[in-house]
Amino acid sequence: LRMVQVKLIITGDDFGYCPRRNQGIVDCFLAGAISNVSLLVNGSAAADAAKLARRYNIPIGLHANLSEGSPVCEVLKTNSSLLNQDGFFHGKMGFRTALSKGLLNMSEVKQELKAQVELFRELTGHLPPHMDGHQHVHVLPEVRHVFAEVLEEYGIKYTRVPIEPGLHNCDWIPQSLMDFYLGVEQDSFNTVDVFTKHGIRWPDIYIGLSTMGKNMSVSSIRSSIDSAIREVTPPGPSPAHPAPHSRTVTIELMVHPGYPSVPPVGGCGEGPDDFSQSWQRLHELQTLLKPELQSYYKSRNIQLCAFKDL
């Protein structure tokens, strides 16, 4: 693995979700444990998050959200296919169900995505260098085309394609969650051509499903990165193929650090969800801060960076 130089983007998702999430993410960034953040512009603490990013010079992109809380587009807040009978987004699985039944209006999806980009620009003073999807909605059928059009229109170059090497070998992930992940993976495979056609780019490797919440440990991160590097590195030099000059591999590690939310504060309009209130957020934060991880990055020639550094 020596010949490979690795650029690792460690993205803290859900920045703006609540003040305690923001604090955890900032603490991680200042300690050098994450290198990039993804902002939920409909999060209850989004404006505060944008201020913190400015104050501490944290590289920030957009975590497009169509599944949790309320839309930011005024027109869609009252009457739209994106809302359930309570007036909120349909939820992680509800969004997928409504989509599969043909109930979602794609022009409204586009309207909301553009409104989120505009609000991001209003809050931060710049366009997002990267834009991904909360709960991976951006790789879903139909949505992927609209998402790609919006990125192309605004000239946003980078996104996330959640295809994780080695996911199938993770026998510690409960079956129901694994079924969801395999759905995300299949949707991602079907999205590659769409994003490519629109000139959108993403890192060579994505990691984050197998290391989420309680499954995160120094060793789970190390083995995910090591096996991912092996997968993209050709076998050693042979007389026919002398050693290539060292090449750079880019990896995005998706993480969710934070201090647990305390209701009613937090969320995207309807209060914080269970994962947000759980100890798993704190567990991720504590794991990412471990010095063994920092020394591992050094030993593997891994440089932490943001999308704008690619």
SVG drawing of the C-alpha trace seen along z (x, -y; Angstrom):
<svg xmlns="http://www.w3.org/2000/svg" viewBox="-53 -36 64 48">
<polyline fill="none" stroke="black" stroke-width="0.4" points="0.0,0.0 3.1,-2.2 3.0,-3.5 -0.5,-5.0 -1.1,-8.5 -4.6,-8.8 -6.7,-11.9 -9.3,-11.3 -12.3,-13.5 -14.0,-12.9 -17.4,-14.5 -19.5,-15.2 -23.1,-15.0 -26.2,-16.8 -24.4,-20.0 -27.2,-22.4 -29.5,-19.7 -29.2,-21.1 -26.8,-23.1 -25.4,-20.0 -24.7,-18.4 -23.0,-21.6 -20.8,-21.7 -19.7,-18.1 -18.9,-18.6 -16.9,-21.8 -15.0,-20.0 -14.1,-17.2 -13.0,-19.6 -10.8,-21.6 -9.2,-18.4 -8.4,-17.4 -10.8,-14.4 -13.0,-15.5 -12.1,-17.7 -15.4,-18.6 -19.1,-19.1 -22.5,-18.7 -25.1,-21.3 -28.8,-20.6 -30.2,-24.0 -33.7,-23.1 -32.1,-22.1 -33.2,-24.1 -29.6,-25.3 -28.5,-25.8 -27.8,-29.6 -25.7,-28.9 -23.8,-26.1 -23.0,-28.5 -21.7,-31.1 -19.5,-28.4 -18.2,-27.2 -17.2,-30.8 -15.6,-31.4 -13.5,-28.3 -13.0,-28.1 -14.7,-24.7 -15.1,-23.5 -18.9,-23.1 -21.2,-21.6 -24.9,-20.9 -26.7,-17.9 -29.9,-18.1 -32.9,-17.0 -36.2,-15.8 -37.1,-13.3 -37.0,-14.8 -38.8,-17.8 -40.1,-20.8 -39.2,-22.1 -37.4,-25.5 -39.3,-26.6 -42.2,-28.8 -44.5,-27.6 -44.1,-23.9 -44.7,-24.4 -48.4,-24.3 -49.4,-22.2 -47.1,-19.8 -46.5,-16.1 -43.4,-16.2 -45.6,-16.5 -47.5,-13.9 -50.8,-14.7 -49.1,-16.3 -47.4,-18.8 -43.9,-17.3 -41.6,-15.4 -42.6,-11.7 -39.6,-10.3 -36.7,-8.0 -38.9,-5.1 -42.1,-7.1 -40.3,-9.1 -39.2,-5.9 -42.7,-4.5 -44.3,-7.6 -41.7,-7.7 -42.3,-4.1 -46.1,-4.7 -45.5,-7.7 -46.9,-10.2 -44.0,-12.6 -43.9,-15.6 -40.3,-15.9 -40.7,-19.5 -41.4,-20.1 -38.3,-18.0 -36.3,-20.3 -37.9,-23.4 -37.0,-22.4 -33.4,-21.4 -32.8,-24.7 -34.3,-26.5 -31.9,-24.6 -28.9,-25.6 -30.1,-29.3 -30.6,-29.2 -27.1,-27.6 -25.7,-30.5 -27.6,-33.0 -26.3,-31.4 -22.7,-30.8 -22.0,-33.5 -21.0,-30.9 -22.3,-27.9 -21.6,-24.5 -18.5,-22.8 -20.2,-19.5 -23.8,-18.4 -25.1,-15.0 -28.4,-13.6 -29.7,-13.2 -30.7,-9.5 -29.2,-9.0 -32.3,-10.3 -30.2,-11.8 -29.5,-8.4 -33.1,-7.3 -34.9,-6.7 -36.1,-9.9 -34.7,-12.0 -31.1,-11.3 -31.9,-13.0 -33.3,-16.1 -30.5,-16.2 -27.9,-16.0 -29.6,-18.8 -29.5,-21.1 -25.8,-20.4 -25.0,-21.1 -27.0,-24.3 -25.2,-25.7 -21.8,-24.3 -21.5,-22.1 -18.8,-19.6 -18.8,-17.0 -21.3,-14.6 -21.4,-11.3 -22.1,-7.9 -22.7,-5.5 -21.2,-2.2 -19.1,-0.8 -16.5,1.9 -16.8,4.8 -20.4,3.9 -21.5,7.5 -19.1,9.0 -20.4,6.9 -22.2,9.7 -22.7,7.5 -25.3,5.3 -28.8,6.4 -30.8,7.8 -33.4,5.0 -30.7,2.3 -28.6,4.4 -31.7,4.6 -31.9,0.8 -28.1,0.5 -28.3,2.9 -31.1,0.9 -29.0,-2.3 -26.1,-0.4 -28.3,0.8 -29.7,-2.8 -26.1,-4.1 -25.0,-1.7 -27.9,-2.9 -27.0,-6.5 -23.3,-6.4 -24.2,-6.9 -26.6,-9.8 -24.0,-11.7 -21.3,-11.0 -23.4,-12.3 -23.9,-15.6 -20.1,-16.0 -20.4,-15.4 -17.6,-13.8 -17.2,-11.9 -14.3,-10.3 -12.9,-7.0 -14.2,-5.3 -17.0,-5.8 -17.1,-4.4 -19.6,-5.0 -22.5,-2.5 -20.4,0.2 -18.9,-2.2 -22.0,-4.0 -23.0,-4.6 -22.2,-1.7 -20.3,0.1 -17.7,-2.6 -14.3,-1.7 -10.7,-2.5 -10.3,1.0 -13.5,0.8 -12.3,-2.5 -8.8,-1.1 -9.9,2.1 -12.4,0.3 -9.8,-2.1 -7.1,0.6 -9.4,3.0 -10.7,0.1 -7.1,-0.9 -6.3,2.7 -9.3,2.8 -8.2,-0.1 -4.4,0.7 -3.1,3.0 -1.0,5.9 2.8,5.4 5.2,4.6 6.1,7.4 8.7,7.3 5.9,6.4 4.4,3.8 7.1,1.9 6.0,0.0 3.8,-2.9 4.5,-6.3 2.6,-6.6 -1.0,-7.5 -3.5,-9.3 -6.7,-7.6 -9.6,-9.8 -11.9,-8.4 -14.9,-9.9 -15.7,-8.7 -19.2,-9.7 -19.6,-10.2 -22.3,-11.5 -20.5,-12.8 -22.3,-15.0 -23.5,-15.3 -27.0,-13.6 -29.9,-16.0 -32.2,-16.9 -35.8,-17.3 -37.6,-19.5 -34.5,-21.3 -33.3,-20.1 -34.5,-18.4 -35.7,-19.9 -39.1,-21.1 -40.6,-18.2 -38.0,-17.7 -35.0,-15.4 -35.1,-11.7 -34.1,-8.7 -30.6,-8.3 -30.0,-12.0 -30.9,-11.5 -29.0,-8.3 -25.5,-7.7 -24.3,-6.5 -23.6,-10.1 -21.3,-10.5 -19.7,-7.2 -18.8,-8.3 -17.4,-11.6 -15.3,-9.8 -14.0,-7.2 -13.0,-9.9 -11.0,-11.8 -8.8,-8.8 -5.1,-9.5 -4.6,-5.9 -6.6,-7.0 -4.4,-10.1 -1.3,-8.0 -2.9,-5.4 -3.5,-8.2 0.2,-9.2 1.5,-5.7 -0.6,-5.1 0.3,-8.4 -3.3,-9.6 -3.9,-13.3 -7.2,-14.7 -8.7,-17.2 -12.0,-18.7 -13.7,-18.5 -12.3,-21.9 -8.8,-20.4 -9.3,-17.6"/>
</svg>
